[in-house]
Amino acid sequence: MRANGVSDFPDPGPGGYRTTGINLQSPAAERAFNICKARLNQSTPPPPVPASVRRQELKWAYCMRANGVPSFPDPDANGDIQFPIGSPIPQTPAFQTAQNGPCKQYANR
């Protein structure tokens, strides 16, 4: 992603990628995703996510929904929280307020 125009795209963490602060709707992000998605299917699957990480992600999702982000998704079986490409959720004021306030303890693992 960084090599294809999204210079601030983060390295993955134990539960996947945190894309807070990245405009996934930008033309550069969409273009980079289209270039990189072929590589996603060729990569080696990550190791299983510990149950403790998935529990932490579930707490984060619950907290975000309880604090003004009702459409915040649950983590998948890998502990990843996925937003559709172009989802406005991470850019909303409610998301930022909950993320940096009452839910910060769960988001920063």
Backbone bond lengths (Angstrom), bond angles and torsions (degrees), N, CA, C in turn:
res aa  C-N    CA-C-N  psi(-1)  N-CA   C-N-CA  omega(-1)  CA-C   N-CA-C  phi
1 M - - - 1.446 - - 1.532 109.30 -
2 R 1.330 116.34 -44.66 1.470 119.04 -179.49 1.523 110.70 -63.64
3 A 1.314 117.14 -41.31 1.463 120.76 -178.88 1.526 112.05 -69.12
4 N 1.318 116.91 -13.08 1.458 120.88 -177.83 1.521 113.27 -116.10
5 G 1.338 117.16 25.96 1.451 119.88 169.10 1.504 118.28 112.18
6 V 1.342 118.85 -4.21 1.465 120.58 178.88 1.533 106.45 -111.85
7 S 1.330 115.30 79.47 1.461 121.43 -170.26 1.517 114.51 -62.22
8 D 1.342 117.83 -25.79 1.466 119.81 -178.29 1.523 113.05 -99.93
9 F 1.340 117.75 17.31 1.460 120.22 178.51 1.527 108.37 -67.25
10 P 1.359 117.52 129.40 1.466 120.10 -173.95 1.526 113.86 -78.64
11 D 1.314 114.93 161.37 1.458 120.43 169.03 1.523 107.30 -72.23
12 P 1.329 117.93 153.05 1.461 119.19 178.46 1.516 111.17 -71.28
13 G 1.317 115.23 149.53 1.454 122.15 172.86 1.511 108.93 -104.43
14 P 1.329 118.67 -170.97 1.467 121.57 -178.66 1.522 112.84 -60.20
15 G 1.317 117.98 -28.89 1.464 120.64 -178.70 1.508 113.63 -104.27
16 G 1.314 118.57 9.20 1.455 121.02 -179.59 1.518 111.16 116.51
17 Y 1.309 115.37 -149.05 1.460 121.05 -176.50 1.512 111.35 -101.65
18 R 1.311 115.73 143.60 1.463 123.57 171.02 1.516 105.77 -107.48
19 T 1.306 117.25 115.02 1.457 119.97 -176.58 1.519 111.96 -109.45
20 T 1.315 117.17 20.16 1.448 120.95 176.58 1.523 109.02 -58.58
21 G 1.314 115.84 131.50 1.455 120.46 178.33 1.513 113.87 90.01
22 I 1.317 118.33 -4.33 1.460 121.53 177.18 1.524 107.73 -104.13
23 N 1.306 116.88 130.44 1.458 121.17 178.55 1.522 108.29 -81.60
24 L 1.323 115.78 97.84 1.462 120.82 -178.31 1.524 112.35 -74.09
25 Q 1.331 116.34 -7.46 1.464 121.09 178.03 1.518 112.13 -91.34
26 S 1.313 117.27 -7.97 1.463 120.06 -176.70 1.529 109.95 -66.50
27 P 1.319 116.53 150.47 1.470 119.20 176.59 1.528 112.33 -57.34
28 A 1.328 117.34 -37.60 1.468 119.95 179.91 1.527 111.15 -63.55
29 A 1.338 117.67 -42.98 1.463 120.85 -179.51 1.523 110.79 -67.10
30 E 1.309 117.02 -42.48 1.467 119.68 179.38 1.526 110.95 -64.21
31 R 1.323 116.55 -42.03 1.467 121.19 179.08 1.530 110.33 -63.88
32 A 1.328 116.56 -45.80 1.468 120.28 179.69 1.521 111.11 -63.17
33 F 1.337 116.35 -41.51 1.466 118.80 179.19 1.525 110.41 -60.96
34 N 1.323 116.89 -43.77 1.469 119.80 -179.77 1.519 111.49 -62.61
35 I 1.316 117.06 -37.45 1.470 120.77 177.81 1.529 110.61 -68.17
36 C 1.324 116.19 -40.68 1.467 121.16 -172.27 1.522 114.53 -86.52
37 K 1.323 118.50 -18.71 1.469 118.64 -173.67 1.527 112.63 -62.82
38 A 1.321 117.83 -29.31 1.463 119.81 176.50 1.523 110.87 -63.43
39 R 1.324 116.23 -34.69 1.468 120.23 179.73 1.523 111.80 -71.38
40 L 1.317 116.74 -27.30 1.465 119.73 -179.88 1.520 110.74 -61.19
41 N 1.321 116.51 -37.98 1.465 120.63 -178.76 1.518 112.48 -74.25
42 Q 1.336 118.08 -16.59 1.458 121.89 -178.27 1.521 112.86 -97.21
43 S 1.311 116.44 -10.06 1.458 118.75 -174.59 1.525 112.07 -78.46
44 T 1.303 115.66 158.95 1.458 122.53 177.04 1.520 108.41 -73.54
45 P 1.330 117.69 133.66 1.462 118.55 179.89 1.529 111.29 -61.76
46 P 1.320 116.38 144.62 1.463 119.19 179.69 1.524 110.89 -70.32
47 P 1.317 117.00 161.00 1.462 119.23 177.04 1.531 109.67 -66.08
48 P 1.322 117.75 159.10 1.461 120.48 179.99 1.534 111.01 -57.65
49 V 1.310 114.68 143.87 1.466 120.80 179.38 1.525 108.17 -83.51
50 P 1.325 117.46 131.05 1.467 119.43 178.26 1.532 110.96 -60.03
51 A 1.306 115.28 147.40 1.472 120.65 179.44 1.522 111.33 -58.12
52 S 1.325 117.32 -31.53 1.462 120.08 -179.89 1.529 111.36 -64.94
53 V 1.323 116.91 -35.85 1.469 120.85 177.92 1.524 109.41 -67.97
54 R 1.323 116.93 -44.61 1.470 119.81 179.41 1.529 110.29 -62.78
55 R 1.320 118.47 -40.08 1.470 120.90 176.96 1.524 110.80 -61.33
56 Q 1.322 116.48 -41.42 1.465 121.14 178.49 1.527 110.32 -62.80
57 E 1.320 117.00 -42.59 1.463 121.19 178.65 1.535 110.73 -65.34
58 L 1.331 117.39 -37.97 1.467 120.07 176.48 1.525 111.28 -63.95
59 K 1.327 116.69 -39.37 1.468 120.30 177.01 1.518 110.43 -63.16
60 W 1.337 115.84 -40.50 1.461 120.06 179.15 1.523 110.53 -63.28
61 A 1.340 116.78 -46.19 1.460 120.72 179.84 1.530 110.77 -61.23
62 Y 1.311 116.87 -44.74 1.465 120.79 179.07 1.530 110.28 -61.53
63 C 1.321 116.66 -44.94 1.462 121.35 -179.71 1.527 110.79 -61.97
64 M 1.318 117.00 -44.82 1.465 120.38 -179.15 1.533 110.43 -62.25
65 R 1.327 117.27 -42.46 1.472 119.74 178.93 1.519 111.13 -66.55
66 A 1.323 116.85 -37.94 1.466 120.97 -179.38 1.526 112.20 -72.76
67 N 1.332 116.48 -13.22 1.463 120.25 -176.53 1.527 112.67 -120.28
68 G 1.318 116.12 38.32 1.456 120.63 169.02 1.506 118.33 100.52
69 V 1.348 118.39 7.18 1.462 120.55 178.10 1.539 107.43 -122.88
70 P 1.340 117.03 73.73 1.473 120.52 -171.79 1.527 114.84 -62.85
71 S 1.323 118.71 -23.24 1.463 119.89 -178.56 1.532 113.01 -97.95
72 F 1.336 116.91 14.99 1.465 120.07 177.59 1.535 108.17 -64.69
73 P 1.353 117.90 128.21 1.468 119.96 -175.13 1.528 113.80 -79.95
74 D 1.319 115.23 156.53 1.463 121.32 170.66 1.527 108.36 -74.45
75 P 1.326 117.09 157.23 1.468 118.84 175.22 1.521 110.44 -69.95
76 D 1.319 115.25 154.13 1.464 119.21 175.81 1.528 108.94 -81.21
77 A 1.309 116.69 -173.17 1.466 121.36 -177.47 1.525 112.51 -62.10
78 N 1.332 117.17 -21.97 1.464 121.33 178.63 1.523 112.07 -89.54
79 G 1.316 117.39 0.06 1.454 120.43 -178.21 1.515 113.31 85.16
80 D 1.320 117.33 7.28 1.466 121.73 -179.09 1.522 110.60 -88.76
81 I 1.309 115.07 139.74 1.459 120.71 173.48 1.512 106.14 -103.77
82 Q 1.313 115.57 117.38 1.455 121.72 -173.76 1.528 110.99 -109.68
83 F 1.308 115.61 131.71 1.455 121.86 170.73 1.520 106.46 -110.85
84 P 1.326 117.36 141.50 1.466 118.12 175.73 1.530 110.12 -59.57
85 I 1.324 116.49 148.44 1.466 120.22 175.89 1.522 107.43 -55.38
86 G 1.305 115.32 129.96 1.460 120.36 179.28 1.511 114.43 86.77
87 S 1.330 118.27 2.67 1.463 120.41 179.81 1.525 109.55 -62.42
88 P 1.335 117.12 133.48 1.460 119.59 179.14 1.528 113.22 -80.64
89 I 1.322 118.27 -7.95 1.466 121.44 -173.11 1.532 112.84 -53.35
90 P 1.357 120.02 -50.65 1.469 118.62 -177.29 1.532 115.11 -64.80
91 Q 1.327 117.06 -16.95 1.461 119.70 -178.99 1.529 112.86 -96.40
92 T 1.330 117.81 -2.00 1.457 119.21 -176.98 1.528 111.42 -75.78
93 P 1.338 116.38 150.69 1.469 119.28 175.96 1.533 112.42 -59.04
94 A 1.339 117.78 -38.01 1.467 120.59 -179.89 1.527 110.52 -61.98
95 F 1.332 117.00 -41.61 1.463 121.11 178.46 1.524 110.12 -61.41
96 Q 1.323 115.98 -49.51 1.463 120.27 -177.59 1.529 111.29 -61.93
97 T 1.336 116.58 -41.50 1.465 120.66 179.82 1.524 111.20 -63.40
98 A 1.340 116.44 -47.56 1.474 119.98 -179.47 1.531 111.04 -67.47
99 Q 1.330 116.44 -42.42 1.466 122.15 -178.75 1.535 111.42 -60.94
100 N 1.305 116.31 -42.34 1.464 120.60 -176.28 1.519 113.29 -92.20
101 G 1.326 116.70 -4.05 1.454 121.12 -178.69 1.516 112.02 -114.38
102 P 1.342 116.63 -110.61 1.461 119.94 -171.96 1.532 115.18 -64.56
103 C 1.329 118.07 -21.11 1.472 120.03 -176.36 1.530 113.38 -101.40
104 K 1.309 116.05 2.06 1.470 120.19 -176.73 1.538 111.64 -58.37
105 Q 1.313 117.05 -36.54 1.465 120.12 -178.69 1.525 112.97 -62.05
106 Y 1.330 117.24 -26.13 1.462 120.40 -178.95 1.531 112.09 -92.62
107 A 1.319 116.42 -29.73 1.460 120.41 -175.39 1.520 112.56 -76.95
108 N 1.294 117.25 -29.77 1.474 121.42 -176.63 1.524 109.97 -102.20
109 R 1.317 115.81 78.13 1.457 118.08 -178.48 1.486 111.89 -91.63
